Amino acid sequence: MRNIDVAKDKLTVGTLDDISYQTFSHMASFYGRFMEPHRHEGYYQLHYIDHGYINLNLDATLNLTPKVPLIILTPPSCPHAFFSTNVTTGHVLTVREGILNPMIENLCTTNPHLVNLKAMCLSFPEGGEVNQNLDHFFDIIKTAADKSKKCQDIVLAHVVQAMFAYIFTHDSFKDEFTGNGSTCGDLSLFQQYVRLIETNYAKQLTVSDYAKLMAVTESRLKEVCRRFSSISPKRMIFERVSLEAKRRLVYSDTPVTKIAAELGFDDPSYFARFFVRCVGQSPTQWRKRSHNIQQMYSDISTINDPALSGELIPAPEGLAQIATPAPKQKTRKPRSSNTKAAKNATEDPS
């Protein structure tokens, strides 16, 4: 899967290559209205779509057609793909993780769910407070990006941090960013566990193995995870492994047997049982479903401009027709043995 480096593509502003700001129309003209699956290693990306239509694959969630206006948030290295029409407008902000991570860590003292930030798509009322405030934020960002000054990097970094903090803490998104009060010690422990899973999820480590790495008891680790994530530590491991499996099935042609081996399963049948238990479909069924949707993207990408005059665009079978109104004037783990893998794959994670 392609990694798009906005710095190498010369789309950043300022002198440090930390931030890229472009209008959605400019990015679409640069990369195309049909963006094939890609990721941004080391960068968060925020799409703010204020008008038009967009259909997207967001990580392992496929074929989303969210209501506009909306924001699409993708953490570093999170796969995504989308199709948009010529009337789709908005802004695209790509930010190096070093700019946002310190701010996110500070917010985690009151909202620990931000530690394990996932890709998300959030709609909000047109003309409402969030819509107007995001317009204001992007006006400031655009003005700062257009100026060539030594302090440009500092100004942009602070404005971007303020906008993301506004999004993460606003009541409109509380269902997506929900957290409970916490003590700093417990939060640090939970953050450490999340980082260890991210580093070792393919090694088939057990909860006991992680507890030993963290020098805490298994019961202590379970207590902290229940407090901050509302799920068990074993379920957190399983969800990360199944997410990676879904990503590789959707965004690569790697054989299922090889994916199983890469994720620490010595026997593909154990991997298949694990995947069915977590996802409800076999790996082959999941891949076939995703490939059917990818074919829809490919079919849609052949649409010609004459169809973009407010008429209905003929859609591929299985995908609703797309209405494209004319733009309106806006007001301002070490690998385990077969026995260990089988036990992890079939054991109840709750």
C-alpha positions, 0 to 999 in steps of 0.5 A, a space after each residue: 500500500 502506498 505511503 504518501 509523504 506530503 513533504 516529499 511531494 512538496 505540499 508542506 508549508 513553512 520551513 520544517 515540513 511539519 504541516 501541509 495545508 491545501 484545499 480539497 480541490 487542490 489535493 484532488 487535482 494533484 492526486 485525483 478524485 479517486 484516491 486509491 488506498 494509501 497511508 501517511 506514515 508519521 502524520 495525522 490527517 484531517 479532511 474537512 468537507 464542507 460541500 458535496 459528496 464523498 464515499 470512503 474506506 476508513 481503515 477496516 470500515 468500508 463503503 462509508 457515505 457520510 453526511 456533509 459537512 463532516 471531518 475525517 480524522 486518520 491517525 498516522 499510518 491508518 489506511 484510507 481511500 475515497 471517491 469524490 465528485 467535482 463539486 466536493 469542496 473543503 480543506 485537507 490538513 496533514 500534521 506531523 505527529 510530533 506536533 499533536 502528540 504532546 497536546 493529545 497526551 495532555 488531554 489524556 489526563 481527562 480523556 484517556 480514550 485519546 491514547 488509542 485514537 482511531 480513524 473516524 468520520 464525524 458529521 455535524 449540522 450545517 451552519 451550526 457552531 462547529 461548522 462556523 468555528 472550523 471555517 474560522 480555524 481554516 481561514 486563519 490556517 490558510 492566511 498563515 500558510 500563505 505568508 512567508 515569515 520566520 515565525 510561520 511554523 510557530 503560528 501554524 503549529 499553535 493554531 493547528 493544536 488549538 483546532 484539534 483540541 477544540 475537536 477533541 473536547 467539543 460536546 458534539 463529538 463526546 460520543 466519539 471521544 469519551 473518557 473518565 477521570 483518572 490518576 496520572 499513574 494509572 493513565 501512564 500504565 494504560 498508555 504503556 500497555 497500548 504502546 506495547 500492544 502496538 509494538 508486539 501484537 504479532 508476537 502472540 504475547 499473552 496478558 501475563 506476558 505483557 504484565 511481566 514486561 510492565 512489572 505489574 500483576 495481571 490483575 492490576 493490568 486488568 483493572 486499569 484496562 477495564 477502567 480506561 477502555 471498558 474492555 479486557 486487556 485480552 480483548 484489546 490484544 485481539 482487537 489489534 490483531 484482528 484490525 491488522 488482519 483486516 487491513 492486510 486482507 483489504 489493502 494487499 494481495 498477500 495470501 491468507 496463509 502468509 498473513 496468518 504467519 506474519 501475525 504469529 499463527 503457525 497454523 492458518 486454520 487457527 488464524 481462520 478460527 480467530 478471525 471468524 470469532 472476532 469478525 464474524 466472517 472467514 478471512 476469504 469472505 472478508 477479502 471478497 467483500 472488500 474486493 467487491 467494494 474496491 471494484 465499485 470504486 474502480 467503476 465509479 472512477 470512470 465517471 465523466 465530467 458531464 455527469 457532474 452538472 446536478 444530475 444523478 450519476 449512474 452507480 455500479 450495482 450495489 451502490 446507491 446513485 450519487 446526487 451531485 447538486 451544483 455548489 451553493 454560495 456559502 456564508 462565512 509478540 516472540 512467535 509461539 507454538 501451535 498450541 499457544 496460538 490455538 489457545 489464544 485464538 479460541 479462548 474467550 477474550 472477555 
